[in-house]
C-alpha cells in the first residue's frame, strides 16, 4: 500500500528460452551396431534394386564370372550401396539430435594441416610401391588389374572411375573417419591411439579383395587417414587424400595397360 493506493502489480515474467536437448554421441557398441545395420540394409536394398533394374546382366556378372572381378558389378554395387549407406548414417546422426556437419566433421582444417596431410600422402604412396618391389609383390594389386581389364572389355571404365575414385573414398571417409571415428575416438578420449588403431583395423578388414600385402598397404594408408582425421579435426581432408590415393592406383592401371600389356 502506498498513500492508500492499490498495491503495485508484479511485472510479467520474462519469456524463457525453449529447452534444447544436447546432441548425443553414440557409444562404442552403438556406433558399431548402427554401422553394421546400415551396411546390411544398404547392401540388401542396393542388390534388390540393381537386380530389378537389369536382372539379365546382373545375374550374368554374378553367375558367369567372379563378381569381384566384374567392373559392372563392382561399380554399380559400390555406387548404389554407398549412397544408401551414407543416407542411413546421416539419419542415425539426426536421431542423435546432431547435425551431419558437426557429427561427421565435414569442415576444412587449416591450410597447414592440409599441406601436412598431402605431403604425408605423397611420401607414403611411392614408399609402399618401393616396399612392394623389395618384397616381391606386384606394385599394382591383382584386383585392380582384373577389374580394370573387365571395365575395358565391357565399356564400363567411366562407371569404374566413378566408383573407385569418387563413390568409395567419399562414402568410406564419411563412414570410418566420420561416423565411426566420432563414436570410437571422442574428443575426451585419454588414449586416442587405441581408437585410431581400431578404426584403421576395421577399415582394413572390409577390403577383402586384396591379398595379405594389399591389406598391409590398406592398413598403412588407413592409419595415415585416421591419424590425419584426429590431428586436423576434419573428415574432408582424409576424404581428399583418399580420392588422391585411389586416383593414383587407377592411373597406375592406365599406365600398365597402355604401355606394358
Secondary structure, 3 states (H helix, E strand, C coil): CECCECCCCCCCCCCCCCCCCCCCCCCHHHHHHHHHHHHHHHHHHHHHHHHHHCHHHHHHHHHCCCHHHCHHHHHHHHHHHHHHHHHHHHHHHHHCCCCHHHHCCCCCCCHHHHHHHHHHHHHHHHHHHHHHHHCCCCCCCHHHHHHHHHHHHHCCHHHHHHHHHHHHHHHHHHHHHHHHHHHHCCCCCCCHHHHHHHHHHHHHHCCCCCCHHHHHHHHHHHHHHHHHHHHHCCHHHHHHHHHHHHHHHHHHHHHHHHHCC
